[in-house]
Amino acid sequence: MVSKKLLLTNAQGFHMRPASVFANAMGKYSCDVMIRYNENEYNAKSLLNIIAACIKCGSEIEVICNGTDENEALSEAVQLIESGLGE
């Protein structure tokens, strides 16, 4: 298992488009990918789970990956979030 805490910096937070980009990107990995936010964990491969988390700009989240390709998944997750999810 690998994880990293990150600050969500895109202005609108995890709204529909960036949540979709993130969920689709994480869906190609076989490992489990979770987002920990406000003491809850959300499936990062599920668009609806990410939207339900209501993660706003400036929020600290932790991305947790567990499985065979966990390092690759975490690396892409970090890159996506640090780049502002394309916004």
PDB file of N, CA, C and O in Angstrom:
ATOM      1  N   MET A   1       0.845  -1.188   0.000  1.00  0.00           N
ATOM      2  CA  MET A   1       0.000   0.000   0.000  1.00  0.00           C
ATOM      3  C   MET A   1       0.881   1.240   0.000  1.00  0.00           C
ATOM      4  O   MET A   1       1.859   1.325   0.742  1.00  0.00           O
ATOM      5  N   VAL A   2       0.520   2.193  -0.841  1.00  0.00           N
ATOM      6  CA  VAL A   2       1.216   3.476  -0.896  1.00  0.00           C
ATOM      7  C   VAL A   2       0.162   4.579  -0.825  1.00  0.00           C
ATOM      8  O   VAL A   2      -0.980   4.397  -1.247  1.00  0.00           O
ATOM      9  N   SER A   3       0.569   5.718  -0.285  1.00  0.00           N
ATOM     10  CA  SER A   3      -0.379   6.838  -0.193  1.00  0.00           C
ATOM     11  C   SER A   3       0.373   8.150  -0.190  1.00  0.00           C
ATOM     12  O   SER A   3       1.577   8.207   0.060  1.00  0.00           O
ATOM     13  N   LYS A   4      -0.375   9.201  -0.475  1.00  0.00           N
ATOM     14  CA  LYS A   4       0.203  10.544  -0.437  1.00  0.00           C
ATOM     15  C   LYS A   4      -0.898  11.544  -0.142  1.00  0.00           C
ATOM     16  O   LYS A   4      -1.999  11.448  -0.683  1.00  0.00           O
ATOM     17  N   LYS A   5      -0.591  12.514   0.729  1.00  0.00           N
ATOM     18  CA  LYS A   5      -1.520  13.604   1.014  1.00  0.00           C
ATOM     19  C   LYS A   5      -1.268  14.726   0.022  1.00  0.00           C
ATOM     20  O   LYS A   5      -0.128  15.085  -0.271  1.00  0.00           O
ATOM     21  N   LEU A   6      -2.367  15.267  -0.487  1.00  0.00           N
ATOM     22  CA  LEU A   6      -2.294  16.311  -1.507  1.00  0.00           C
ATOM     23  C   LEU A   6      -3.307  17.403  -1.220  1.00  0.00           C
ATOM     24  O   LEU A   6      -4.303  17.178  -0.532  1.00  0.00           O
ATOM     25  N   LEU A   7      -3.044  18.582  -1.750  1.00  0.00           N
ATOM     26  CA  LEU A   7      -3.968  19.705  -1.650  1.00  0.00           C
ATOM     27  C   LEU A   7      -4.662  19.876  -2.994  1.00  0.00           C
ATOM     28  O   LEU A   7      -4.000  20.021  -4.022  1.00  0.00           O
ATOM     29  N   LEU A   8      -5.978  19.859  -2.992  1.00  0.00           N
ATOM     30  CA  LEU A   8      -6.739  20.045  -4.227  1.00  0.00           C
ATOM     31  C   LEU A   8      -6.778  21.536  -4.540  1.00  0.00           C
ATOM     32  O   LEU A   8      -7.329  22.324  -3.771  1.00  0.00           O
ATOM     33  N   THR A   9      -6.189  21.919  -5.672  1.00  0.00           N
ATOM     34  CA  THR A   9      -6.029  23.347  -5.963  1.00  0.00           C
ATOM     35  C   THR A   9      -6.902  23.872  -7.086  1.00  0.00           C
ATOM     36  O   THR A   9      -6.973  25.085  -7.282  1.00  0.00           O
ATOM     37  N   ASN A  10      -7.581  22.986  -7.842  1.00  0.00           N
ATOM     38  CA  ASN A  10      -8.404  23.539  -8.930  1.00  0.00           C
ATOM     39  C   ASN A  10      -9.606  24.279  -8.348  1.00  0.00           C
ATOM     40  O   ASN A  10     -10.201  23.830  -7.367  1.00  0.00           O
ATOM     41  N   ALA A  11      -9.957  25.395  -8.944  1.00  0.00           N
ATOM     42  CA  ALA A  11     -10.889  26.372  -8.376  1.00  0.00           C
ATOM     43  C   ALA A  11     -12.255  25.807  -8.004  1.00  0.00           C
ATOM     44  O   ALA A  11     -12.840  26.234  -7.009  1.00  0.00           O
ATOM     45  N   GLN A  12     -12.770  24.871  -8.766  1.00  0.00           N
ATOM     46  CA  GLN A  12     -14.110  24.333  -8.502  1.00  0.00           C
ATOM     47  C   GLN A  12     -14.086  23.025  -7.724  1.00  0.00           C
ATOM     48  O   GLN A  12     -15.139  22.417  -7.530  1.00  0.00           O
ATOM     49  N   GLY A  13     -12.935  22.578  -7.279  1.00  0.00           N
ATOM     50  CA  GLY A  13     -12.859  21.314  -6.559  1.00  0.00           C
ATOM     51  C   GLY A  13     -13.124  20.141  -7.486  1.00  0.00           C
ATOM     52  O   GLY A  13     -12.931  20.243  -8.698  1.00  0.00           O
ATOM     53  N   PHE A  14     -13.567  19.027  -6.916  1.00  0.00           N
ATOM     54  CA  PHE A  14     -13.868  17.823  -7.696  1.00  0.00           C
ATOM     55  C   PHE A  14     -15.304  17.888  -8.195  1.00  0.00           C
ATOM     56  O   PHE A  14     -16.166  17.162  -7.700  1.00  0.00           O
ATOM     57  N   HIS A  15     -15.570  18.754  -9.174  1.00  0.00           N
ATOM     58  CA  HIS A  15     -16.904  18.774  -9.786  1.00  0.00           C
ATOM     59  C   HIS A  15     -16.917  17.744 -10.913  1.00  0.00           C
ATOM     60  O   HIS A  15     -15.961  16.981 -11.050  1.00  0.00           O
ATOM     61  N   MET A  16     -17.965  17.704 -11.712  1.00  0.00           N
ATOM     62  CA  MET A  16     -18.194  16.617 -12.665  1.00  0.00           C
ATOM     63  C   MET A  16     -17.022  16.342 -13.616  1.00  0.00           C
ATOM     64  O   MET A  16     -16.588  15.196 -13.731  1.00  0.00           O
ATOM     65  N   ARG A  17     -16.508  17.358 -14.291  1.00  0.00           N
ATOM     66  CA  ARG A  17     -15.472  17.111 -15.290  1.00  0.00           C
ATOM     67  C   ARG A  17     -14.174  16.593 -14.681  1.00  0.00           C
ATOM     68  O   ARG A  17     -13.686  15.551 -15.118  1.00  0.00           O
ATOM     69  N   PRO A  18     -13.585  17.279 -13.680  1.00  0.00           N
ATOM     70  CA  PRO A  18     -12.340  16.746 -13.125  1.00  0.00           C
ATOM     71  C   PRO A  18     -12.525  15.408 -12.404  1.00  0.00           C
ATOM     72  O   PRO A  18     -11.620  14.574 -12.401  1.00  0.00           O
ATOM     73  N   ALA A  19     -13.677  15.205 -11.803  1.00  0.00           N
ATOM     74  CA  ALA A  19     -13.941  13.918 -11.152  1.00  0.00           C
ATOM     75  C   ALA A  19     -13.990  12.806 -12.195  1.00  0.00           C
ATOM     76  O   ALA A  19     -13.509  11.699 -11.953  1.00  0.00           O
ATOM     77  N   SER A  20     -14.570  13.102 -13.346  1.00  0.00           N
ATOM     78  CA  SER A  20     -14.633  12.132 -14.436  1.00  0.00           C
ATOM     79  C   SER A  20     -13.237  11.819 -14.968  1.00  0.00           C
ATOM     80  O   SER A  20     -12.901  10.656 -15.193  1.00  0.00           O
ATOM     81  N   VAL A  21     -12.428  12.854 -15.169  1.00  0.00           N
ATOM     82  CA  VAL A  21     -11.047  12.672 -15.631  1.00  0.00           C
ATOM     83  C   VAL A  21     -10.290  11.773 -14.655  1.00  0.00           C
ATOM     84  O   VAL A  21      -9.586  10.853 -15.070  1.00  0.00           O
ATOM     85  N   PHE A  22     -10.437  12.042 -13.369  1.00  0.00           N
ATOM     86  CA  PHE A  22      -9.708  11.288 -12.343  1.00  0.00           C
ATOM     87  C   PHE A  22     -10.195   9.844 -12.274  1.00  0.00           C
ATOM     88  O   PHE A  22      -9.384   8.917 -12.268  1.00  0.00           O
ATOM     89  N   ALA A  23     -11.505   9.645 -12.221  1.00  0.00           N
ATOM     90  CA  ALA A  23     -12.060   8.293 -12.126  1.00  0.00           C
ATOM     91  C   ALA A  23     -11.687   7.453 -13.342  1.00  0.00           C
ATOM     92  O   ALA A  23     -11.345   6.279 -13.198  1.00  0.00           O
ATOM     93  N   ASN A  24     -11.747   8.040 -14.538  1.00  0.00           N
ATOM     94  CA  ASN A  24     -11.375   7.308 -15.750  1.00  0.00           C
ATOM     95  C   ASN A  24      -9.891   6.935 -15.742  1.00  0.00           C
ATOM     96  O   ASN A  24      -9.525   5.829 -16.139  1.00  0.00           O
ATOM     97  N   ALA A  25      -9.048   7.847 -15.294  1.00  0.00           N
ATOM     98  CA  ALA A  25      -7.613   7.571 -15.242  1.00  0.00           C
ATOM     99  C   ALA A  25      -7.304   6.456 -14.243  1.00  0.00           C
ATOM    100  O   ALA A  25      -6.474   5.591 -14.525  1.00  0.00           O
ATOM    101  N   MET A  26      -7.951   6.466 -13.097  1.00  0.00           N
ATOM    102  CA  MET A  26      -7.690   5.451 -12.076  1.00  0.00           C
ATOM    103  C   MET A  26      -8.303   4.102 -12.452  1.00  0.00           C
ATOM    104  O   MET A  26      -7.839   3.059 -11.991  1.00  0.00           O
ATOM    105  N   GLY A  27      -9.333   4.121 -13.280  1.00  0.00           N
ATOM    106  CA  GLY A  27     -10.012   2.896 -13.692  1.00  0.00           C
ATOM    107  C   GLY A  27      -9.157   1.951 -14.503  1.00  0.00           C
ATOM    108  O   GLY A  27      -9.470   0.765 -14.598  1.00  0.00           O
ATOM    109  N   LYS A  28      -8.094   2.443 -15.084  1.00  0.00           N
ATOM    110  CA  LYS A  28      -7.249   1.570 -15.908  1.00  0.00           C
ATOM    111  C   LYS A  28      -6.260   0.756 -15.081  1.00  0.00           C
ATOM    112  O   LYS A  28      -5.559  -0.100 -15.620  1.00  0.00           O
ATOM    113  N   TYR A  29      -6.198   1.017 -13.777  1.00  0.00           N
ATOM    114  CA  TYR A  29      -5.282   0.274 -12.905  1.00  0.00           C
ATOM    115  C   TYR A  29      -6.026  -0.856 -12.206  1.00  0.00           C
ATOM    116  O   TYR A  29      -7.211  -0.736 -11.895  1.00  0.00           O
ATOM    117  N   SER A  30      -5.317  -1.950 -11.964  1.00  0.00           N
ATOM    118  CA  SER A  30      -5.956  -3.093 -11.302  1.00  0.00           C
ATOM    119  C   SER A  30      -5.987  -2.933  -9.783  1.00  0.00           C
ATOM    120  O   SER A  30      -6.787  -3.590  -9.117  1.00  0.00           O
ATOM    121  N   CYS A  31      -5.144  -2.086  -9.230  1.00  0.00           N
ATOM    122  CA  CYS A  31      -5.118  -1.900  -7.775  1.00  0.00           C
ATOM    123  C   CYS A  31      -6.344  -1.124  -7.299  1.00  0.00           C
ATOM    124  O   CYS A  31      -7.028  -0.473  -8.089  1.00  0.00           O
ATOM    125  N   ASP A  32      -6.608  -1.203  -6.007  1.00  0.00           N
ATOM    126  CA  ASP A  32      -7.653  -0.383  -5.388  1.00  0.00           C
ATOM    127  C   ASP A  32      -7.112   1.033  -5.247  1.00  0.00           C
ATOM    128  O   ASP A  32      -5.960   1.228  -4.861  1.00  0.00           O
ATOM    129  N   VAL A  33      -7.947   2.018  -5.561  1.00  0.00           N
ATOM    130  CA  VAL A  33      -7.564   3.419  -5.406  1.00  0.00           C
ATOM    131  C   VAL A  33      -8.665   4.102  -4.602  1.00  0.00           C
ATOM    132  O   VAL A  33      -9.828   4.116  -5.005  1.00  0.00           O
ATOM    133  N   MET A  34      -8.285   4.663  -3.470  1.00  0.00           N
ATOM    134  CA  MET A  34      -9.234   5.320  -2.589  1.00  0.00           C
ATOM    135  C   MET A  34      -8.796   6.763  -2.335  1.00  0.00           C
ATOM    136  O   MET A  34      -7.610   7.088  -2.393  1.00  0.00           O
ATOM    137  N   ILE A  35      -9.773   7.614  -2.055  1.00  0.00           N
ATOM    138  CA  ILE A  35      -9.501   8.983  -1.620  1.00  0.00           C
ATOM    139  C   ILE A  35     -10.007   9.093  -0.191  1.00  0.00           C
ATOM    140  O   ILE A  35     -11.180   8.832   0.076  1.00  0.00           O
ATOM    141  N   ARG A  36      -9.131   9.477   0.725  1.00  0.00           N
ATOM    142  CA  ARG A  36      -9.529   9.719   2.114  1.00  0.00           C
ATOM    143  C   ARG A  36      -9.718  11.225   2.283  1.00  0.00           C
ATOM    144  O   ARG A  36      -8.814  12.016   2.017  1.00  0.00           O
ATOM    145  N   TYR A  37     -10.914  11.597   2.731  1.00  0.00           N
ATOM    146  CA  TYR A  37     -11.256  13.007   2.913  1.00  0.00           C
ATOM    147  C   TYR A  37     -12.237  13.111   4.082  1.00  0.00           C
ATOM    148  O   TYR A  37     -13.231  12.385   4.123  1.00  0.00           O
ATOM    149  N   ASN A  38     -11.967  13.994   5.016  1.00  0.00           N
ATOM    150  CA  ASN A  38     -12.816  14.173   6.201  1.00  0.00           C
ATOM    151  C   ASN A  38     -13.104  12.852   6.910  1.00  0.00           C
ATOM    152  O   ASN A  38     -14.243  12.562   7.276  1.00  0.00           O
ATOM    153  N   GLU A  39     -12.046  12.055   7.096  1.00  0.00           N
ATOM    154  CA  GLU A  39     -12.118  10.788   7.817  1.00  0.00           C
ATOM    155  C   GLU A  39     -12.979   9.721   7.130  1.00  0.00           C
ATOM    156  O   GLU A  39     -13.305   8.706   7.744  1.00  0.00           O
ATOM    157  N   ASN A  40     -13.344   9.939   5.875  1.00  0.00           N
ATOM    158  CA  ASN A  40     -14.094   8.950   5.099  1.00  0.00           C
ATOM    159  C   ASN A  40     -13.245   8.528   3.912  1.00  0.00           C
ATOM    160  O   ASN A  40     -12.379   9.276   3.459  1.00  0.00           O
ATOM    161  N   GLU A  41     -13.500   7.322   3.410  1.00  0.00           N
ATOM    162  CA  GLU A  41     -12.800   6.847   2.222  1.00  0.00           C
ATOM    163  C   GLU A  41     -13.794   6.665   1.088  1.00  0.00           C
ATOM    164  O   GLU A  41     -14.902   6.166   1.285  1.00  0.00           O
ATOM    165  N   TYR A  42     -13.377   7.080  -0.107  1.00  0.00           N
ATOM    166  CA  TYR A  42     -14.217   7.029  -1.303  1.00  0.00           C
ATOM    167  C   TYR A  42     -13.466   6.287  -2.402  1.00  0.00           C
ATOM    168  O   TYR A  42     -12.255   6.447  -2.555  1.00  0.00           O
ATOM    169  N   ASN A  43     -14.190   5.479  -3.163  1.00  0.00           N
ATOM    170  CA  ASN A  43     -13.622   4.749  -4.280  1.00  0.00           C
ATOM    171  C   ASN A  43     -13.271   5.751  -5.381  1.00  0.00           C
ATOM    172  O   ASN A  43     -14.158   6.389  -5.948  1.00  0.00           O
ATOM    173  N   ALA A  44     -11.990   5.888  -5.681  1.00  0.00           N
ATOM    174  CA  ALA A  44     -11.534   6.872  -6.663  1.00  0.00           C
ATOM    175  C   ALA A  44     -11.760   6.423  -8.095  1.00  0.00           C
ATOM    176  O   ALA A  44     -11.478   7.177  -9.026  1.00  0.00           O
ATOM    177  N   LYS A  45     -12.263   5.211  -8.292  1.00  0.00           N
ATOM    178  CA  LYS A  45     -12.593   4.738  -9.633  1.00  0.00           C
ATOM    179  C   LYS A  45     -14.061   4.993  -9.960  1.00  0.00           C
ATOM    180  O   LYS A  45     -14.514   4.706 -11.068  1.00  0.00           O
ATOM    181  N   SER A  46     -14.801   5.533  -8.994  1.00  0.00           N
ATOM    182  CA  SER A  46     -16.230   5.780  -9.154  1.00  0.00           C
ATOM    183  C   SER A  46     -16.514   7.279  -9.225  1.00  0.00           C
ATOM    184  O   SER A  46     -16.295   8.006  -8.257  1.00  0.00           O
ATOM    185  N   LEU A  47     -16.998   7.728 -10.364  1.00  0.00           N
ATOM    186  CA  LEU A  47     -17.358   9.137 -10.528  1.00  0.00           C
ATOM    187  C   LEU A  47     -18.356   9.571  -9.453  1.00  0.00           C
ATOM    188  O   LEU A  47     -18.198  10.633  -8.851  1.00  0.00           O
ATOM    189  N   LEU A  48     -19.367   8.762  -9.216  1.00  0.00           N
ATOM    190  CA  LEU A  48     -20.398   9.131  -8.236  1.00  0.00           C
ATOM    191  C   LEU A  48     -19.836   9.209  -6.822  1.00  0.00           C
ATOM    192  O   LEU A  48     -20.243  10.076  -6.048  1.00  0.00           O
ATOM    193  N   ASN A  49     -18.904   8.315  -6.470  1.00  0.00           N
ATOM    194  CA  ASN A  49     -18.285   8.380  -5.147  1.00  0.00           C
ATOM    195  C   ASN A  49     -17.475   9.656  -4.975  1.00  0.00           C
ATOM    196  O   ASN A  49     -17.512  10.279  -3.914  1.00  0.00           O
ATOM    197  N   ILE A  50     -16.741  10.047  -6.016  1.00  0.00           N
ATOM    198  CA  ILE A  50     -15.939  11.268  -5.931  1.00  0.00           C
ATOM    199  C   ILE A  50     -16.845  12.487  -5.808  1.00  0.00           C
ATOM    200  O   ILE A  50     -16.583  13.370  -4.991  1.00  0.00           O
ATOM    201  N   ILE A  51     -17.899  12.546  -6.602  1.00  0.00           N
ATOM    202  CA  ILE A  51     -18.849  13.663  -6.526  1.00  0.00           C
ATOM    203  C   ILE A  51     -19.497  13.717  -5.144  1.00  0.00           C
ATOM    204  O   ILE A  51     -19.661  14.793  -4.570  1.00  0.00           O
ATOM    205  N   ALA A  52     -19.862  12.551  -4.615  1.00  0.00           N
ATOM    206  CA  ALA A  52     -20.528  12.483  -3.301  1.00  0.00           C
ATOM    207  C   ALA A  52     -19.633  12.986  -2.172  1.00  0.00           C
ATOM    208  O   ALA A  52     -20.132  13.425  -1.136  1.00  0.00           O
ATOM    209  N   ALA A  53     -18.324  12.925  -2.362  1.00  0.00           N
ATOM    210  CA  ALA A  53     -17.397  13.374  -1.321  1.00  0.00           C
ATOM    211  C   ALA A  53     -17.425  14.886  -1.125  1.00  0.00           C
ATOM    212  O   ALA A  53     -17.016  15.377  -0.072  1.00  0.00           O
ATOM    213  N   CYS A  54     -17.903  15.639  -2.130  1.00  0.00           N
ATOM    214  CA  CYS A  54     -17.993  17.118  -2.054  1.00  0.00           C
ATOM    215  C   CYS A  54     -16.642  17.745  -1.683  1.00  0.00           C
ATOM    216  O   CYS A  54     -16.554  18.532  -0.740  1.00  0.00           O
ATOM    217  N   ILE A  55     -15.617  17.396  -2.418  1.00  0.00           N
ATOM    218  CA  ILE A  55     -14.273  17.888  -2.136  1.00  0.00           C
ATOM    219  C   ILE A  55     -14.089  19.238  -2.821  1.00  0.00           C
ATOM    220  O   ILE A  55     -14.154  19.340  -4.046  1.00  0.00           O
ATOM    221  N   LYS A  56     -13.861  20.261  -2.020  1.00  0.00           N
ATOM    222  CA  LYS A  56     -13.746  21.644  -2.501  1.00  0.00           C
ATOM    223  C   LYS A  56     -12.285  22.053  -2.688  1.00  0.00           C
ATOM    224  O   LYS A  56     -11.371  21.383  -2.209  1.00  0.00           O
ATOM    225  N   CYS A  57     -12.089  23.156  -3.387  1.00  0.00           N
ATOM    226  CA  CYS A  57     -10.765  23.734  -3.581  1.00  0.00           C
ATOM    227  C   CYS A  57     -10.123  24.026  -2.219  1.00  0.00           C
ATOM    228  O   CYS A  57     -10.773  24.540  -1.309  1.00  0.00           O
ATOM    229  N   GLY A  58      -8.853  23.693  -2.103  1.00  0.00           N
ATOM    230  CA  GLY A  58      -8.128  23.939  -0.858  1.00  0.00           C
ATOM    231  C   GLY A  58      -8.209  22.800   0.138  1.00  0.00           C
ATOM    232  O   GLY A  58      -7.603  22.869   1.208  1.00  0.00           O
ATOM    233  N   SER A  59      -8.951  21.748  -0.196  1.00  0.00           N
ATOM    234  CA  SER A  59      -9.094  20.603   0.700  1.00  0.00           C
ATOM    235  C   SER A  59      -7.864  19.703   0.631  1.00  0.00           C
ATOM    236  O   SER A  59      -7.278  19.511  -0.435  1.00  0.00           O
ATOM    237  N   GLU A  60      -7.482  19.155   1.784  1.00  0.00           N
ATOM    238  CA  GLU A  60      -6.414  18.164   1.805  1.00  0.00           C
ATOM    239  C   GLU A  60      -7.044  16.780   1.694  1.00  0.00           C
ATOM    240  O   GLU A  60      -7.952  16.429   2.447  1.00  0.00           O
ATOM    241  N   ILE A  61      -6.544  16.007   0.743  1.00  0.00           N
ATOM    242  CA  ILE A  61      -7.012  14.636   0.570  1.00  0.00           C
ATOM    243  C   ILE A  61      -5.809  13.707   0.643  1.00  0.00           C
ATOM    244  O   ILE A  61      -4.662  14.137   0.513  1.00  0.00           O
ATOM    245  N   GLU A  62      -6.089  12.442   0.851  1.00  0.00           N
ATOM    246  CA  GLU A  62      -5.040  11.429   0.785  1.00  0.00           C
ATOM    247  C   GLU A  62      -5.458  10.408  -0.258  1.00  0.00           C
ATOM    248  O   GLU A  62      -6.553   9.851  -0.185  1.00  0.00           O
ATOM    249  N   VAL A  63      -4.593  10.164  -1.219  1.00  0.00           N
ATOM    250  CA  VAL A  63      -4.843   9.134  -2.227  1.00  0.00           C
ATOM    251  C   VAL A  63      -4.120   7.875  -1.762  1.00  0.00           C
ATOM    252  O   VAL A  63      -2.925   7.901  -1.468  1.00  0.00           O
ATOM    253  N   ILE A  64      -4.868   6.768  -1.702  1.00  0.00           N
ATOM    254  CA  ILE A  64      -4.341   5.502  -1.207  1.00  0.00           C
ATOM    255  C   ILE A  64      -4.486   4.460  -2.312  1.00  0.00           C
ATOM    256  O   ILE A  64      -5.580   4.248  -2.836  1.00  0.00           O
ATOM    257  N   CYS A  65      -3.386   3.817  -2.660  1.00  0.00           N
ATOM    258  CA  CYS A  65      -3.393   2.779  -3.695  1.00  0.00           C
ATOM    259  C   CYS A  65      -2.867   1.487  -3.086  1.00  0.00           C
ATOM    260  O   CYS A  65      -1.874   1.484  -2.358  1.00  0.00           O
ATOM    261  N   ASN A  66      -3.552   0.387  -3.396  1.00  0.00           N
ATOM    262  CA  ASN A  66      -3.175  -0.902  -2.828  1.00  0.00           C
ATOM    263  C   ASN A  66      -3.379  -1.996  -3.871  1.00  0.00           C
ATOM    264  O   ASN A  66      -4.511  -2.305  -4.244  1.00  0.00           O
ATOM    265  N   GLY A  67      -2.279  -2.577  -4.337  1.00  0.00           N
ATOM    266  CA  GLY A  67      -2.363  -3.651  -5.316  1.00  0.00           C
ATOM    267  C   GLY A  67      -1.116  -3.727  -6.179  1.00  0.00           C
ATOM    268  O   GLY A  67      -0.102  -3.092  -5.891  1.00  0.00           O
ATOM    269  N   THR A  68      -1.210  -4.509  -7.234  1.00  0.00           N
ATOM    270  CA  THR A  68      -0.020  -4.805  -8.035  1.00  0.00           C
ATOM    271  C   THR A  68       0.603  -3.596  -8.723  1.00  0.00           C
ATOM    272  O   THR A  68       1.828  -3.503  -8.813  1.00  0.00           O
ATOM    273  N   ASP A  69      -0.217  -2.673  -9.206  1.00  0.00           N
ATOM    274  CA  ASP A  69       0.327  -1.506  -9.910  1.00  0.00           C
ATOM    275  C   ASP A  69       0.118  -0.216  -9.112  1.00  0.00           C
ATOM    276  O   ASP A  69      -0.119   0.850  -9.679  1.00  0.00           O
ATOM    277  N   GLU A  70       0.211  -0.337  -7.796  1.00  0.00           N
ATOM    278  CA  GLU A  70      -0.077   0.787  -6.900  1.00  0.00           C
ATOM    279  C   GLU A  70       0.840   1.987  -7.115  1.00  0.00           C
ATOM    280  O   GLU A  70       0.386   3.128  -7.038  1.00  0.00           O
ATOM    281  N   ASN A  71       2.124   1.746  -7.383  1.00  0.00           N
ATOM    282  CA  ASN A  71       3.047   2.869  -7.563  1.00  0.00           C
ATOM    283  C   ASN A  71       2.722   3.675  -8.808  1.00  0.00           C
ATOM    284  O   ASN A  71       2.776   4.905  -8.793  1.00  0.00           O
ATOM    285  N   GLU A  72       2.385   2.985  -9.880  1.00  0.00           N
ATOM    286  CA  GLU A  72       2.026   3.666 -11.124  1.00  0.00           C
ATOM    287  C   GLU A  72       0.733   4.464 -10.949  1.00  0.00           C
ATOM    288  O   GLU A  72       0.626   5.597 -11.419  1.00  0.00           O
ATOM    289  N   ALA A  73      -0.239   3.868 -10.272  1.00  0.00           N
ATOM    290  CA  ALA A  73      -1.518   4.544 -10.044  1.00  0.00           C
ATOM    291  C   ALA A  73      -1.321   5.793  -9.189  1.00  0.00           C
ATOM    292  O   ALA A  73      -1.871   6.849  -9.499  1.00  0.00           O
ATOM    293  N   LEU A  74      -0.540   5.680  -8.117  1.00  0.00           N
ATOM    294  CA  LEU A  74      -0.300   6.831  -7.252  1.00  0.00           C
ATOM    295  C   LEU A  74       0.436   7.922  -8.001  1.00  0.00           C
ATOM    296  O   LEU A  74       0.121   9.102  -7.845  1.00  0.00           O
ATOM    297  N   SER A  75       1.407   7.546  -8.807  1.00  0.00           N
ATOM    298  CA  SER A  75       2.157   8.530  -9.582  1.00  0.00           C
ATOM    299  C   SER A  75       1.233   9.315 -10.510  1.00  0.00           C
ATOM    300  O   SER A  75       1.337  10.539 -10.587  1.00  0.00           O
ATOM    301  N   GLU A  76       0.335   8.632 -11.213  1.00  0.00           N
ATOM    302  CA  GLU A  76      -0.585   9.336 -12.105  1.00  0.00           C
ATOM    303  C   GLU A  76      -1.584  10.178 -11.320  1.00  0.00           C
ATOM    304  O   GLU A  76      -1.915  11.289 -11.735  1.00  0.00           O
ATOM    305  N   ALA A  77      -2.067   9.664 -10.192  1.00  0.00           N
ATOM    306  CA  ALA A  77      -3.010  10.421  -9.368  1.00  0.00           C
ATOM    307  C   ALA A  77      -2.387  11.726  -8.886  1.00  0.00           C
ATOM    308  O   ALA A  77      -3.022  12.779  -8.937  1.00  0.00           O
ATOM    309  N   VAL A  78      -1.157  11.655  -8.423  1.00  0.00           N
ATOM    310  CA  VAL A  78      -0.437  12.845  -7.949  1.00  0.00           C
ATOM    311  C   VAL A  78      -0.262  13.840  -9.091  1.00  0.00           C
ATOM    312  O   VAL A  78      -0.495  15.037  -8.916  1.00  0.00           O
ATOM    313  N   GLN A  79       0.144  13.351 -10.249  1.00  0.00           N
ATOM    314  CA  GLN A  79       0.354  14.223 -11.399  1.00  0.00           C
ATOM    315  C   GLN A  79      -0.947  14.921 -11.785  1.00  0.00           C
ATOM    316  O   GLN A  79      -0.951  16.125 -12.042  1.00  0.00           O
ATOM    317  N   LEU A  80      -2.049  14.174 -11.828  1.00  0.00           N
ATOM    318  CA  LEU A  80      -3.338  14.759 -12.195  1.00  0.00           C
ATOM    319  C   LEU A  80      -3.770  15.843 -11.207  1.00  0.00           C
ATOM    320  O   LEU A  80      -4.174  16.933 -11.611  1.00  0.00           O
ATOM    321  N   ILE A  81      -3.685  15.542  -9.941  1.00  0.00           N
ATOM    322  CA  ILE A  81      -4.136  16.507  -8.921  1.00  0.00           C
ATOM    323  C   ILE A  81      -3.219  17.723  -8.880  1.00  0.00           C
ATOM    324  O   ILE A  81      -3.701  18.853  -8.799  1.00  0.00           O
ATOM    325  N   GLU A  82      -1.916  17.514  -8.934  1.00  0.00           N
ATOM    326  CA  GLU A  82      -0.996  18.654  -8.885  1.00  0.00           C
ATOM    327  C   GLU A  82      -1.090  19.535 -10.121  1.00  0.00           C
ATOM    328  O   GLU A  82      -0.760  20.719 -10.060  1.00  0.00           O
ATOM    329  N   SER A  83      -1.536  18.976 -11.245  1.00  0.00           N
ATOM    330  CA  SER A  83      -1.680  19.766 -12.465  1.00  0.00           C
ATOM    331  C   SER A  83      -3.043  20.454 -12.543  1.00  0.00           C
ATOM    332  O   SER A  83      -3.322  21.150 -13.519  1.00  0.00           O
ATOM    333  N   GLY A  84      -3.896  20.272 -11.534  1.00  0.00           N
ATOM    334  CA  GLY A  84      -5.197  20.920 -11.512  1.00  0.00           C
ATOM    335  C   GLY A  84      -6.256  20.172 -12.284  1.00  0.00           C
ATOM    336  O   GLY A  84      -7.292  20.748 -12.617  1.00  0.00           O
ATOM    337  N   LEU A  85      -6.029  18.891 -12.582  1.00  0.00           N
ATOM    338  CA  LEU A  85      -7.006  18.050 -13.273  1.00  0.00           C
ATOM    339  C   LEU A  85      -7.451  18.657 -14.599  1.00  0.00           C
ATOM    340  O   LEU A  85      -8.619  18.556 -14.972  1.00  0.00           O
ATOM    341  N   GLY A  86      -6.520  19.287 -15.307  1.00  0.00           N
ATOM    342  CA  GLY A  86      -6.810  19.815 -16.620  1.00  0.00           C
ATOM    343  C   GLY A  86      -7.540  21.137 -16.633  1.00  0.00           C
ATOM    344  O   GLY A  86      -8.021  21.559 -17.685  1.00  0.00           O
ATOM    345  N   GLU A  87      -7.638  21.801 -15.506  1.00  0.00           N
ATOM    346  CA  GLU A  87      -8.331  23.099 -15.465  1.00  0.00           C
ATOM    347  C   GLU A  87      -7.368  24.231 -15.243  1.00  0.00           C
ATOM    348  O   GLU A  87      -7.780  25.389 -15.182  1.00  0.00           O
TER     349      GLU A  87
END
